[in-house]
Amino acid sequence: MNSPVDNQDLLLDPRNQPELPYSQPQPNPSNSQSQPRRLRGFAATAAESAGNASTGKGKREREKEKERTKLRERHRRAITSRMLAGLRQYGNFHLPARADMNDVLAALAREAGWTVETDGTTYRQSPPPQLAAYGGGIRSVESPTISATSLKNSSVNVTAALDSQQPHVLRMDGSLSPAASLDSVVISEIDTRNEAEKFTNSSPINSVDCLDPDQIIQDVRSCDDGNAFTGSQYVPVYVMLVNGFINNFCQLIDPQGVRQELSHLKSLDIDGIVVDCWWGFVEAWSPQKYMWSGYRELFNLVKEFKLKLQVVMAFHEYGGNDSSDILISLPQWVLEIGKENPDIFFTDREGRRNTECLSWGVDKERVLRGRTGIEVYFDFMRSFRTEFDDLFAEGLITAVEIGLGASGELRYPSFSERLGWRYPGIGEFQCYDKYLQQNLQRAAKLRGHTLWARSPDNAGEYNSRPHETGFFCERGDYDSYFGRFFLCWYTQLLIGHADDVLFLARLAFEDTKLVVKIPAVYWWYKTASHAAELTAGYYNPTNQDGYSPVFDALKKHSAVVKLVCSGLQVSGIDAAVADPEGLCWQVLHAAWDHGLTVSGTNMLSCYDREGYMKVVDMAKPKNNPDHHHFLFFVYHQPSPLCQGPVCFQELDYFIKCMHGDICGDVVS
């Protein structure tokens, strides 16, 4: 028996205490765990920072996953487009530009001799239809069943094939971009053309009565040259519509003049026209207020004449020099921002601003009423795509050229006539605005040489010659450690700008052909430094290949290279330092070696017969083992055909050579 003391000890032992309902907190049925202790002071701040970091990390992961999803989708579309392009090229299948799997299956089933009804019912037909041999003619294929979505997005209507056609018409370069809409449009345009009409129809301008004796003799002598292109690849010819038909309020001011011009162009048997869509007209007065009414009327006229259409997203200024009486500036609201912040424009060494286009330094700077430069470009392109969605679906618009710099070309505005440049000056570097200077400082710091955060101070001025400068002369600073660093940085800005804008252009225009214009900076090409090319942004001295890195970026977006063909003869002093043919040869073959599709355009000069034939030789190289040729050619006219001093007979002959027509048509 326990003593009272022992009993007291037992009662004091906590293990022997009774479990009272209030002795311990009971778990909350709504919460499986007790509430954590509230943190205070420094601990609370640290915990909040950790939570925000975790949230930010999760958001970044989600954004990365979205980008990966976009890349996978683009890869899938690229594979599908290549499959469709192969069927069109090698199987003569007339598939819509945006065909889906139903269209492909229906076409394959019909090719195998099955009958496919519009509701999808498929059954065997007996006996199976005989197939025409490849090369001897194009098979007649029924139009495949097209869903409502496919019909809405289709760029080309499937048409009945002709009884006979040249095999080269259907040839398509295997290295073309996945988006094959332009090729299918060109093929459809050729397929629907009547062969007899193409070879027997001649324009009224071909009459011998309208030619003087010298021209007739020249025609006879040149007929042998033209015969070399008879039956060659068909290269579509587009003509650039001159400016002046759209005013500052984006209104069509001379519809009758446009009709007359289109009638002249139609008589030359051209394939289509090219129209500049000016940023300074469409978004002239207020940000994101787009006016397309004038272009809508113009495009309807083009459609009325049954011509194809290419458009240029013109983000640059036009005119304002001695060679033009028309001035098309950047949007007024952009110029107003430039008055307060002139660093949005390219700047030379003397601090002079060039308002021809925006500096690439503002591509990712929110200085344009809350938007960056590339956001402004993307909004403009997206607005155009939305406004003219019906014309894309109908196949009227076959390609979109993206303006990427001065004159719409991928280059710096390094030789501006307004700032005093005259041919053959080397030009000046255009990197002195504060945004590009900050970029240069970051690049020099990253390289570990902060003293290199400067631009060359011995590069001369706009009209200098290479030998007059310490930077561009033989064994000059352009090939020093600093010179190589600066020039690599300078050209990388050009490549980065093209990469960023084309990425957004591909999102806006999807499978439509994107065209990038490459300049022909041929003066000083025979010198070691290639000074004019360096200031324009192409790091292409004799010991470097300045075009391959550019074409690597263009290939990522399946862009079509538009090469400016000079077609000019140089003589005298120019012959020792200028080489337009050498430059074109380098650019042309570099693009083809990278698997890019190439097109061409001319300078403003009206060529003679010899100049035209140089362009034809370039467009369709003879004895090329890979059978490379231009996808299309754009003729840039200095003035309207119905007003300007254009040599109709020479232009008509040039078009026939590009089409592979018979030389005899010119002099008959």
Secondary structure, DSSP 8 states (H G I E B T S, - for coil): ---HHHHHHHHH-GGGS---TTTS----TT-SS-------HHHHHHHHHHHHHHHHHHHHHHHHHHHHHHHHHHHHHHHHHHHHHHHHHHH-----TT--HHHHHHHHHHHTTEEE-TTS-EEE-SS------TTT-----------HHHHHH-SS------S---GGGG---TT--S--HHHHHHHHHHHTS-HHHHHH---GGG-GGGS-HHHHHHHHHHHHHHHTTTT-----EEEE--S-SB-TTS-B--HHHHHHHHHHHHHTT--EEEEEEEHHHHTSSSTT----HHHHHHHHHHHHTT-EEEEEEE-S-B--STT-S--B-S-HHHHHHHHH-GGGEEE-TT--EEEEEE-GGGTT---BTTB-HHHHHHHHHHHHHHHTHHHHHHT-EEEEEE--SGGGBSS---S-GGGT--TT--------SHHHHHHHHHHHHHHT-GGG-S--SSS--TT--GGGSTTTSTT-GGGSHHHHHHHHHHHHHHHHHHHHHHHHHHHHHTTSEEEEEE----TTTTSSS-HHHHHHT----TTS-SSHHHHHHHHHTT-EEEEEE------TTHHHH--HHHHHHHHHHHHHHTT--EEEEE-SS---HHHHHHHHHHHS-TT-TT----S-EEEE-SS-TTTS---HHHHHHHHHHHHT--THHHH-
